[in-house]
Structures are given as structure tokens and as C-alpha cells.
Amino acid sequence: MNDNSVNTATEARALPDDLVVLNHINQLARGFNSTLELKEIINYAIQALPQMLSAGKCSIFLYEQETEEMVMVAHNHKEAFYGNQDCELRISINEDQMLTRVIREGRSLLIKDIEKELGVKNRSKYASKSSMITMLKLRDQFLGVINVNDPIGRECFDDKDFTVLLNINEHLATAISNARLFAHTKMLAMTDGLTGLYVHRYFQEVLEKEVIRAERYQQPLTLLMIDIDHFKRVNDTYGHQTGDAVLKGISKILKQHLRRSDYACRYGGEEMALVLTQTSMDGANNTAERIRDKIQKETFVYDEKEIHVTVSIGVSEFAVGMNRPQLIELADKSLYEAKHSGRNRVCCMQAASQTCEKVEP
């Protein structure tokens, strides 16, 4: 937030005749600080902001540094559909739009008349005449923007509306920053430092949860156990740092083949596990074969050394009445069969038949 915005917000806090508004802002701040879960904070904000500002439309965008895009994470546009699976609206910060002006100019915007300020040619893009766009920023860290449109009961937003939103902005930015720090800390406790995969303890927890879900809702669930063939030979020949580079490279490949609802975990040593939710044996077998083939063709490079490895994969499918240890045991048996029937292959085993279908490379 720039100096002018800070000064405006400070003046608003000092106004003695607006205690009701200040009380509402304090209530919002308490709501933001009542949780460290980002989704809950955003949901609370998107419900409270339109009421607080008497606005018809409101949306919240968070900045994604990796892609240099702003991603709409919440809105109250009941009729809107944004054309992809997650209904996400993504805007590159390089696009020439109202939302990106705040980034280029480094300041929040109160637009009382879009037609006059942006020109007639842009008027068709916006249903409202007036808009407020404020930067979510904490110190030097840009977090995103709030966009508020369609003032209710008046022709346009005024300076008082803008000052109120700037005050809310500060509290929301702090809450978002705290939630992200909390999520990062939690993620560090759940993930393996070398590979970025979930740790063994979390694997056991999430598999237990998914087994209960599969039993309750009669949904398919499959488990892949993956072991790097002759991995000891890699460490003995090239050194453990090269082995670590191979582990990181394979972990990256595993994550590339997963959906958001799946889990990639480091089971132990060179053994990894994938929990595939709502996935049948056929689907899991196809995923396993794609992973096996990709790893076989991959060249892993470390310290100018080129290394080629293969993996063996055991697949098990949840059956009604099965518990977590049984599902793991079945995947282990499949993996054992894959290793002892030649390696670099996928073996699928189902509880009912206890038979193994080998997929040859």
C-alpha cells in the first residue's frame, strides 16, 4: 500500500463520528483472525465484504508468483462460469486490465465512472459504472487484490467507501499472510525434505482416511507401491548424492502424473507410494504403466553423470471390508511379484483372487 493509502486509512481510523463503521471493521478483523485456514478466511471475507460495502459484486484474487498470474479464489457472482474445471479466472499481470493497473501503478484505485476513466470502448466489459480495486499487500509483499463493483443504492462508490475498504484490506492481508505461513509450516512437517513427497506418517493417516471414505461411499481406491530397481547399485557406483538426485527426479515424475485428489508419498528409502482416490484397478494400472515407461526413458543427470534406472510397481485395489494394513500388504505382494518376475514392470493384485496380472514392459 502506498503512502497516500496509508494516510487515508489512518485518517479514517481517527474519525470520531464513524464508530459504527469502525466497529464493523473490528468485527471483520476478529473474524479474519479466528482461523489460520486460508480457505476459511477467504470465504468469510467474500460473504462479509459485499454487506459491509453495500456492493452487488465482489471478488478476491491472490497472486501466484510461479506463473505471474492473479487467480480468482472467491467471488459472489452467482451467474458466472469461467470455463474450466475449477472455474478459475486467471489473469496475467502483463495483461492490460483494470486489475493489473493497481500493480503497474503500485496503488489502489477508486473508479467512480468506468466509462469516463477507461473510455467508451472498454465500457462493454463492465456491468457496473463504479469500481474499487485495492491491493492486498503486507509490507513489500504483494498478495493480490480485492475488486468491488456495483454500489447498491447510489450511483458510485465515494471516498468514504474507499477508505473503509482500505482499512479492511490491511486486516485481510495480515490474515492471509499468517495463514500462508501456517500452511507452509504444516507442509514442512508433512513432507520429506529431499523429495517433497508426503512423509510415511502422513501416508498412513491419509490412507486410513481414504479407506474409510471408500468403504462409506462405495468408491474405488487404489494403492501403488513403487521401488527403484537396483538402487543400491546406483549409490555404490555413483555415490549417495547422485542417488539423491535420482530420488528427486523420480519424485517429480510421480507428481506430474497425479491429480489434485491423489497423494504421492515416500514410504521409506527408495520405496514410494501413490494413493489414487476414486480410481479403479484399470485406471491405476494405466497410471502405473505411464510412470514406469516415463522413468525408464528418463535420463537423470548429476555432476555430469547420466544415469538410467527402472522401477517396479505393485498395485492393489480396495475391496469392501478391507482395512488399511490389508491394502498395503496386498500392494507389497504385488510389488514383490513384480520384482521377482524380472523388474521394470507393473503387477496388479486383487483381494478376491489373490492373483497377479503382470504388465510386461
N, C-alpha and C positions, 0 to 999 in steps of 0.2 A: 504494500500500500504506500502511495506517495505521501509527501509531507502535507499537501493540501487536504488529502483524505483524512489523515490522522488529526489535523487541526479541526476539521469539520466534525469528526466523531467526538473529539474532546469537548468541543463547544456544546454538542448535543447532550453529553453526559452532565454538563454543568447547568442545564436549563431547569429552573425550579418549577416551571409551570407544566411540565410534561411527566409527572411522576407515574401516571398510569402506563404510559408507553415504556418508561424505564423499568417498571415492574414487570411488564410483559417480556422485555428483553432479558431481565434476570431470570425469569421462569424458563425461557428458552435455553439460556446458558446452563441452568441446572439440569435441564433435560439432556443437553448435549453431553454433559459431564457425568451423567448417571450410568454410562456404559462405556466400555472400551472396544466394543464391536463396531467396526466401521459401517456395516450394513444397517445396524440399528440406528446409528447416528444419522445417516443419510435419510432413512425412512422417516425418522422423527422430524427432520428438517423440512422435507418435502411436504409433509402434512401441515406443519405449523406456519411456514413462510407465507403461503397464499392468504391464510386467515389474518395473519399479523399485518400484512401489507395491503389487504383488500385488493388482491390481484387475481385475475382469471387464470393466468398461466404462469407456471414456474418450472424451471429445470436446473439441474445441478450437473456440471461437467467436472471431471477430475482429469488432471494432466498425466499422461502416460509418457514418461521420459524416453523409454526404449524406442517407441515409434514416433515420438514428437507429435502426438495427437491428443486432442481433448475428447474424452469418452463420456457420453451422457449416461450417468449412473442412476438418475432418478428424474421423473417428471410427473406432472398431473394432467397431461394431455390425453384424456380418455380415448379420443378418437384416433390417436397417432399410431402408425405402424412404420417401422424403419427398415423393413425389407430384408432382414437377415435373421438367422436362427435365434440370436439372443436379443433381437430388437434393439440393437445398439446403434446409436448415431455417433459416428466418429468423424472428427473434423481436424484436418491437418492444421497446425499452427501457421503454415505457409499460405493457407487459403485467404482470400480477401473477403472476409465476412465481418459482421458486427462483433461477433465473439472474439475474433482474432485481433481486432483493433485494440482491445484492452491490453493485450500482450505487447503489440508493437509500440503502443504509446505509453505503456507502463502505468496506466491509471484506470480507475473505474469510471464508468460512463453513465450519465443520466441523459437520455434522449427523449426530449419532450415531444418532438414531432419527427418521426422517422422519414416522412416524405420530404420535409424541408431539409433535414440534415444529411440524408443519404441520396436524395434525388428521386425524381418520379420513376426513373427506370428500375429502381430497386423496390418500389412500393409493393409490387405484387407478391414479393417473398414473405411479407409480414402482414398478418391479420390485424395486428394492433397498431395504433398510432404512436404509442409511447412505450418506452422500454428502459429498464435499468440493468446494467451488466456490471457486476462488481468482482474484483479479483479476490480469490481465496489465496492469501499469501501470509506466510509466517516468517518474519524477519526477511531473509533473502530467498526463501524457498517458495517457488510458485507451485500451488497445489491445484488450482482450477478456477472455475468461475461459477457465479450464480447468475441466471438470466431470468428476469421477471418481466412479464408483459400483461397487457390488457387491464388497466386500472378499472376497478368497479366503482360506479357512482360518480366518476369525474372524468374529464377529458384526457388528462395526462398526469403522470407522476410529477410531484414537485420536490423541492429541495428537502423538505421535511421527510418525505418518504425515503429519499436517497440517504439521508443521514441515519435514519433508523436501520436501513439495510446494511450500511457500513458498520454500524455497531454490532449487528447480528453476525456479520461477516467475520469479525475478529474472533468471536467466541467459537464459531463453527470451524474456522481454520485451525484454531488451537486443538479442538476436539478431534479433527481429522488427523492432525499430526500425531497426537498422542495415541490414537487408535492404530495408526500405521506402525508406530514404534512398538506397540504391544504385539501386533501381528508378526512383526519381524522377529521379536524376541521369542515368541511362541514357536515360530517356524524354525528357528535355530535349534530349539530343544527337540523338535520332531524330525529334523533332517540330518543326514550323515554329512559331515564336513567335507569329505573328499568327493563324493559322487552327487550330492544334492538330492539323493533319494531319501524316502522316509526311513527312519531307523527301525530296528527289529521290534522294539516295544510298541511303537505306533502301528506297525504292521499287524501285530496281534490284536490290538484294540480295534482297528478299523475292520479287520476280517470278522471279528466277533460281531460287530455291529451289522455288517453286511449279511452275515449268515442269518441273524435274527430277522432282518428285513426280508431276505429271500424266502424264509420259512413263512413269515406272516402274510406276505402279499403274493406268494407263489410266483416269484420272479426268478429268472435264470441267473446264475452266478458261477463264474469260473475262476480258477486259480492257475497261474503259470509259475513254475519253478524253473529258473534258468541258471545253468552252471557253465562257466568258461572252460572249454576243453584244454587240458594240459597247461593250466595257468601257472603251476609251479615251475614248469619248464621256461615260461616267459620270464619269471622273476630270477631264476637261476642263470639264464643266458644273458639277459639284458639289464638286470638289476631291478630293485623294487620301485624306483621312481618311474621306470618305463612301465612296470606293471600298473602303477597308479594311473598313468596316462591312459592305458588301455581301459581300466575300470571307468574312468571319467568319460571316455569316448563311447563306450557301450551304454553307459547310463544316459547319455544324451540321445542315443538312438532309441532307447526304450521310451523316453519321454515324448519323442516325436511321433510315436505310434499309439499314443494314448488319448482318450477323450478326457474332458474335464471331470467326469464322474468316476474315472479309474484311478488306481493307486500304483505307483512304482516304488518298490521298497528294496533296501539292501538287507537280505536275510542274514548274511554272515560271510566274511571272507570274499570269495569270488562268486558267491551264490546270490541271486536276486529273485524277487518275487513280484508278480503283477496280479493285482486283484481287478478283475474285469466285471463290473456291475452290469446287470441286465444283458448278459452276453451268454449265448448258448455254446455248446461244445463246438459246433461248426464254426461259429464266429471266432471263438478263442483259438481254434486250430488255424484258421486263416491268419489271424494276427500273429500267432507264434511263428508260422512259416514265413511271413513277411519279415519279421525280426531276424529270424535265423538266416535268411537269404541276404538281408542287408548287411549283417555283421560279417558274413562270410566274404562278401565283396569289398568290404571296407578296408582301407589301408590306414593304420594308426601310426602316426609319426611322432617320435620323441627324440630329441637330441640327434637329429639327422638319421635316426634309425627307422626303418619301415618294418612294421610288424603286422602279421596277418594271424587272426585267430578265428575259431569257430565256437559255437555254443550248442549245448544240448538242452532241450526244453521238455519238461513234463507238464502235462495239462490234466487237471481234474475238474469235474463238474459237480456242483452241489445237487444233492438229492434230498427230498423231504425226509426229515428225521435225522439227517446228518449234522454233526456238530463241527466246530472249528478244527479241533485236533484231527478228526477223521478226514476232513477235506485236505488238510496239509499232508497227512500220511498218504493219501491217495496220489497227490501230486508228487510226493517224494518217490513213490513206487514207479510212477510214470517216468520220472527223471532217471531213476536207477536203470530202468529198462532202456531208455534212450542212450545212456552212457555205455551200457554193456552190450548193445547191439550195433555198435560202430561209431557212436558220437556224431556230432553235427547233424542232428535230426530231431524231429518232434515226435513225442509219444503221447497219446491221449488215452486215459483210462477212466472208465465209468464205474460207479459203485456197484450197480446191479450185476454186471457181468464180470467185473474184475479182469477184463481183458484189455490188452493194449494194442491200439492201432498205430503202427509206425508210419511216419511220413518220411519217405526217403528224400534226400537232397538231390 
